[in-house]
């Protein structure tokens, strides 16, 4: 089943979207928002699946044309957005670029930070910044959305709590990071609102691409139409989403609608490119002594997309233009 | 005006509470939850004030007896909880205790971290932990709740966005902090759910104690009935709430219902004691070479309270017992 939220109020208006993202059906009579659906998932999911089945069996008769530009983020605001950094290749390279050392525990437990969740932006909304000198960068990631997860959930128990999978662009202001991290309390100003793919997908609808704890497949990232990378999200993911859930529930429960991110996808195989400019710049520095590729400028356009075996977009494309606020 | 949320569902049930916290009136006919009230503040506030006025003028005729044990946190979950550390005396002492250095920028801009907001706990709910060896500590703080605040809000424009003031107990797991902060991404496991005073108060109802950007008055903290401290919240607050708002909106807007904390209150005058055990232990280490006071044990009871000129509790007492989960 595929779900999206049309722009409407603070929480959007939930719809079910056809597998090929061509059409949608309203579900207002079942539940108005995705947040409410997640809070009542056991009860609501079968009804949403019935609606989805009727959409799939007869996409043209009753459905409306799906238009990703009318979508907010699947959760336009959330109570919890926690983002990991579980692709060690990315961790290694980006730390090298800012002269930071790898945490001693990087092989034993996932690294996470708590992100801003009160304002999450749609896949086609602009990336707003006051100043290009902030070092505006993208980060293509996989994310999952959970129901209520008790404190102390083990990695074995975790997969059942993953209700939806989607793509995130965890926008980062690179030049604000060193000053902020040197203070010791983590990111805040350096992480403006994150954007998400128009569509969130239930794990079963991902077929073999979802193995219960990881999503497999190439994540295609470009800037201004130029390919930046197409690494496989299932390759070199050192900690999976089940291990992330175990980590983030060690001392607290998660409320329904928690979004958990993987951190920037990165493969050891350099021919697969990168999912953020910081990594590109680090590789340039390693290879040539200095970074050549600038961070993003006003007017630049980022695109992030994943395709199924038939070449259809799975989650819909994230496509954002950087704009002066 | 004083507001509280009775325990009910995920978001509580908003009520108006009398100035002396003796009685309350329901407001379901106006708005069901505090989150919704904040989203529609301009429209809803006058109606809530009318209800509050009728409660104050005739507290016994129609009102019900207020009981803080029936209260959730004023916002039982929020989309944004950002906590500062703006009492430099505390920053200095606690860093000394964990062998960390003061950030270079500590006098130029506030230090903040993004806390978990999906589950916030009521003033009389237990502090749950699996293990005493985590180093369970309290942190008595002042917090404010805002409406929608645009990105780039200046300290001058900020005070108008402060709709409510309350007290927080930002529970910290001290022995998890060094490992977590050494990874560079800030707190996560070391900050389990925060608790809040039963009652949140509009700035005007605080009289002279609220100067537009700071709350003045002694915050009384005890453990098992033994006084830990009574520092003045308005003394030695190096950055005020307006400056905090300017800082946290530099690169992103705040959604309605954002809670901003001051960090542990701390006065330079040591006769005023401390608002957390980490500070007590640091002072012991400075004075005697080693910490004497342990962190909290299962069964310990924390109390935090502030009183008006008549000796009435302003926000209601936070009173929590540490329990094994």
Interface residues (C-beta under 8 A of the other chain):
Chain A: X10 X39 X77 X78 X79 X80 X82 X85 X100 X103 X104 X105 X106 X111 X112 X113 X114 X115 X116 X117 X118 X119 X128 X129 X130 X134 X151 X152 X173 X176 X179 X181 X182 X183 X184 X185 X186 X187 X188 X189 X190 X192 X193 X247 X248 X250 X251 X252 X253 X254 X255 X257 X258 X325
Chain B: X10 X39 X77 X78 X79 X80 X82 X85 X100 X103 X104 X105 X106 X111 X112 X113 X114 X115 X116 X117 X118 X119 X128 X129 X130 X134 X151 X152 X173 X176 X179 X181 X182 X183 X184 X185 X186 X187 X188 X189 X190 X192 X193 X247 X248 X250 X251 X252 X253 X254 X255 X257 X258 X325
